[in-house]
Amino acid sequence: MAPSPDIVCLGEPLIEFNRPKEGDGRTWLQGFGGDSQNVAIAAARQGASTGYLTGVGQDWMGDAFLDLWKNEGVDASRVTRHPSAPTGVSFVTHSASGHKFDYLRKNSAASLMTPEGLAADYIAGAKIFHLSAIGQAISDSARATCDAAIAVARQAGVKVSYDTNLRLRLWDLDIARKVIDATIARCDIALPSLDDSRQLTGLGEPQAIAAYYLGLGAPLVALKMGSEGSLIATRERQVHIAPHKVEPVDATGAGDTFDGAFLTRLLAGDDPETAARYANVAAALSTTGYGAVTPMPRRSDVLTALKRAG
């Protein structure tokens, strides 16, 4: 059996239908989404070796994802296919207040994952294991699987990366807060976003939010602040990383692009602040087109933008 890739992600992929702002209201662009699989692709486009753990349906959508991962260089050798459950679907619409998600994901193939079916050896052989709160929220069995996966990673000395992505249509805020706080305490790299964290913590200031997550036990916090850049925090210091300015079209997947780029650069030996500068640029470039995956930049694009920015 082939060795594990450096970054292993776990979660739910979603076939994405994105309705452009300038369209006729009836035309949708089919793409690919699902935050954890977005991270796997974003990291692969920056040069990391990545793999994905999930379940997809025996449907055209599952076929499309397997083709996508093959083309993107994401190892899908441990992806399972459910005989009857479908692949999940997301719909993205846009308004003056930003982008909005609607889903067809109840009882999706990924939501039926179980701890018994977990590819523990695959996780144990990685350098970084990445998951998000969405993977924990889609079902009780998925939450138990995420918990088991974290335990495997920690026992094997694999760094745990965690995005607090909050979707309140999937679970109650109080439950989300308890699960997310408990997971932060077990992770090595916390990747929260500002809006979600304000709801989860009740705090307003980025510095206070970062301090809260450090206090729970995460040694490294990269707080994503959208057009305001990011805040990198360790127990020693907090540093604001300036944003990279672009003309945004669609912010879908920008945070996931940051995650994948940030993890890739940490593995390459960058210090967290340097990695965040790179990740800010990657995330910004990903907002210049529609969809989560299609506009994700490759390493050459990010390096060109960094050079131009001086």
Secondary structure, DSSP 8 states (H G I E B T S, - for coil): -----SEEEES--EEEEE--TTS-SS--EEEEE-HHHHHHHHHHHTT--EEEE-EEESSHHHHHHHHHHHHHTEE-TT-EEESS---EEEEEEEETTEEEEEEE-TT-TGGG--GGG--HHHHHT-SEEEEEHHHHHS-HHHHHHHHHHHHHHHHHT-EEEEE----TTTS-HHHHHHHHHHHHTT-SEE--BHHHHHHHH---SHHHHHHHHHHHT-SEEEEE-GGG-EEEE-SS-EEEE-------S--TTHHHHHHHHHHHHHHTT--HHHHHHHHHHHHHHHTTSSSSSTT---HHHHHHHHHHH-
